[in-house]
């Protein structure tokens, strides 16, 4: 084994067998726990094996992995991978942030130690832990995509991303709802109905606002959600769903492709402009009029949490619907994702609670 530690260096080094080359892996050998030291050593071993594979290929005349900078590969990734994602605009912004730090660095040199430096710099600038974690996860996805063409293995093996603990999101209670509904209707009657349907369907704003007649099939909504095709049964399991169905039936458009919410739906289907900002500028004063705080960073509400998080939380706490059912209605990819999104502790099961779950 060619891996070794030097007393004058905090990093693991490797000796390439059959040569006189000694290479700094840039992976630290010190950690606070045995598990951490084991993970760091595994990362260093992976880098050692990468070098040995390249050396063996060169000896028999096979093509070795081509060195490429992060900027060059990120350009390719942005054009061919990011462009296919629904969140392409947001992802491009994150790639630009990563590019400013890692730009000229070769992919094989982006090791956990360098990522730690990036993380520390972002924390110093006041960025949220959740934002930093998302950025590093995208970095890892980009590097993983390069494995096989430019890398033998990812140099970020063993990297652990610090996760921020989710604070419970502020939601709208049943007692607070009447004042909010009145305030929304005073601004624009369509906003009141949008809110009620949002709470009952758990749909994201864009899916909700652009609903069309052909998407309501009897008592079931069929939409193209973030996670793919998704159906919402509006016959239950609570009155939040049946209330939403009544509003949609009363608003049924006259044409097959007509919008349920034409005032805002028309704006969200336009190719230009920023309808989301205009929408929030109309919604925000209504929350203030109802005495409800605005802004997640201040422990308040935004449209997303006032409908999607509120609906899920009320189903869980007020109606005792089991968490798995709510997750599927969301839809969230896992129970952990849903509970983290809501900022709630794990659901405990109780024989006495209706539906088998208390919360």
Secondary structure, DSSP 8 states (H G I E B T S, - for coil): --EEE-TT-SEEEEE-TTS--EEEEEEES--SSHHHHHHHHHHHHHHHHHHHHHHHHHHTT-------BHHHHHHHHHHHTGGGSTTHHHHHHHHHHHHHHHTTSBGGG--HHHHHHHHHHHHHTT--HHHHHHHHHHHHHHHHHHBTTTBSS-TTTT---------------HHHHHHHHHHHHHH-HHHHHHHHHHHHH---HHHHHT-BGGGEETTEEEEEETTEEEEEETT-SSHHHHHHHHHHHHT--SSTT-BSSHHHHHHHTSSSS-HHHHHHHHHHHHHHHTT--B-GGGT-B-HHIIIIIHHHHHHHHTS---HHHHHHHHT-SSHHHHHHHHT----EE-SSSGGGEE-
